[in-house]
Amino acid sequence: MFVCLAEVEAEESSSLKQLQALVSIACEYLGLWKILCDHQFHVIAGALTPVSLTQLMLSLCSRSVYVNS
């Protein structure tokens, strides 16, 4: 019984650490979103050439940012 409880506690601890990492990443995304909105990023992006805009969109893909972080 004691070994089983220790395993459960370790698994719960691991899950909480993963949840903390997820919340941290979400906070970073929201912070980035706020910065982009505050500085009217849409105006800056609108002035880019189509090639530059495509490169920017690919580099800011949320999946690639999440996978690489």
N, C-alpha and C positions, 0 to 999 in steps of 0.2 A: 504493500500500500504506500509506503514512504517513497519508494523509488518512482512509482507512478505519479505521485504528487509533485515530485521534483521535476519530472519530465513535463508535466502540464505547466508548471511555473516557468520553466525555461522556454516552452513554446509560446506562452502568453507574453513573456518578456520580449521575445523575438518579434512577435506580432506588433507589440506596442512600439518597438523601435522602427519597424517598417512604416507604421502609421505616422509616426513622428517625421520620418523622412518625406513621406507623401505630403504632409501638411506643410513642411518647410518648402518643398518645391512649389506647391500651390501658392504660398505666400510670395515666393520669388516671381512667379508668373503674374500675380496681381500687382506687385510692385512695378514690374516692367510695363504692364498694361497702363498703370497710372502715369508713369513717366511718358510713355508714348502719347497718351491722351493730353497730358498737360503741355506737351511741346508740339502739339498739332502735327503729329507724325504723318497724318494723311496728306498734309500740304507738301511736306518734304518728299514723300513717296510719289506724289503726283507730278513732281518736277523731274523725276528720274526717267532715263531712256527705257524703252521696253526691255532691253537686255538686262540692264541694271536692276530693274524692278523684278524681273524673273529670278535673277540671282539672289536678290534680297529675300524674296518669298521662299525660295528653297532653303536658304540659310536660317530662316526664322520658323521653319516648319516645327510645330510643337512636338511631333513625334521624334524628330531627330534631336531636338534640344533635350527632351526627356531621356532618350536612350543614351545620349552622350554625357549626361550629368551624373 
